[in-house]
Amino acid sequence: MDIFEITIGGFHTFLAVLALISGGYVVFKTKGTFFHKKVGYIYVSSMVFMNITALFTHVLFQFGPFHLLAIFSLLTVLFGISVPLFFRHKANWLQWHYSGMSWSYVGLWAAFVAEVVVRLPLEGLGVSFWQLVIGASLLVTWLGGYCIKKHEISLAQSIANK
């Protein structure tokens, strides 16, 4: 591994941790406030640059499934931020923003959990790399989807009550 690969990987990891923290703040704090917007921009910036750096990592593959997932993640977060910036005039902009940003955060957690799980010493259990990655990712995605749907309903109800 050359110094470029190590530097990109370290920067990628830093941005991922920053996105996990800033995204967590945005998810669990009051929406629409000054800090929601500012920390949200930190989340979006860290996600964009994290996904770009992911395209330059080649530890497992020259270009493979993880690079495709990085592109999908990039598109998800760009969709989530473009909605309040360009489509506020649409009636359902808030639901689209919520959906895009929520799914980008769930995807970030799915990638994080998959990364952690494959580093655990589970070789003796006969579980393959791909079983770990896919299993961990699907579990987190399912749990995240449940939470998104649960809060999407309450978001829709609060919008309807206004």
N, C-alpha and C positions, 0 to 999 in steps of 0.2 A: 504494500500500500504506500503510495507516495504522499508527500506533504499536502498536496492539493486535496486529495481524498480525505485525509484526516481533518483538515481545516474545514472543508465543506460539511463533513459529518458532524463536527463539533458545533458549527454554526447552526446546522439543521436541528440538532438536539436542543440547543439554547432557544431557538425560535419555537420549537414544539412545547417546551416547558412554559415559555412566556404565553403562548396561545392557550395552554391548559389553564393557567392562572387567570389571565385576563378574561377568557371565555367563561370561567367559573364565576367570576365577579359579575359579569353581565347577566348570566343565567339566574343567579340567586339574589340579585339586588333589584331595586325598583326600576322599572322600565321608563324610558323617555326623559330621564333626568340628564343634567349636564354631564355627570360622571358616567352614566350609561353610554352616552355618545362618545365621550373621550376614550374611555376604556374599550369601547367597542371598536374604535378606530385602531387601537393598539392590537386588539384581537385580529382584526382583518389584515392589518399590515404584517403581523407575525405569521399568519396563515398563508398569505400570498408568498412571502419570501421563503417560508418553510417548504411550501410545495415546489417552488422554483428550485431550491437547493436539492430537493428530493430527486429532481430530474438529472442531477449531476452525480448522484451516488450510484456506483456500479459494483457494489460488494457481491451481490448474488447474480445479477443479470446485467448484460449490456443495456437492454431495454426490455422490461418485462412487466408482469402484472402489477407490481408495486408502483411502477411509473405511471401506468394507466390509472391506478387509484389516486395518485397524486394529481393528475390532470382532472379527474372527476371532482376531487376535493377542492381544487382551485376554482373550477366552474361553480361549484355549490356556494362557496363563500362569496365569489364575485356576484352571483345571482342575488344572494341574501343582502349584500350591501347596495347593489344597484337599485333595488326596489325603493327604499326610502329616498334615495338620491334623485331618481328619475321618474318614479311612478307614484308619487304621493297623491296625485290627482285621481287615481283609481280607487274605487270603493273598497276593494279588498287588499290594498297594499300591505297593511299591517300583518295580515295572515300569511301573505307570501314572504314577507321579511322574516317573520317568526319561523316559518317552515325552512327557508334556506339557511338561516343562521343556526337553527337548532340541529338540522341534519349535518351541517358542517362540523358542529361541536361533537355530535355523536360519532361521526366518522373519525375525528381526532382521537376520541377515547378508544374507539375500536382498534385503531392503529397502535395506540400506546399499550393497550392490554395485550395485543398480539405480540408486540415487541418484547414485552416483559415475559410473557409465557414461554416464548421460544428460547429464552435465556435460562430458564429453570432446568435443573438436571433431571429430565424425565426420560432419558434414553432407555433406561432399564424397564420402563413400562410398556415399551413397544409402540409408542405413539410417534407418528412421523411429524416432521416439520410442518407439512401442509395441513395435517389434521389439527395441530395446535393453532396455527394461524387462522384457519377457516372457522374452527370451533369457537375460539375466543372472540373473533370478529363478529360472528353471527350472534353469540350470546349478548355482547354489548349492544349490537345494533337492535336486537329484539327488545332489550330492556329500554334502550333509548327511544325506540319507536313507541313503546308503551307510554313512556313519560311524555313524549311529544303529543301524542293523541290525547292523553288525559288533560294536559294543559291547553291544548288547542281548543277543546270544547269550552273550557272556562274563559279563554280569551274571546271566543266567538260570543259567548253569553254576555261578557262585560262590554263588548263593542255594541251589541244589540240593545243593552240597557242605557246606553248613552244617548 
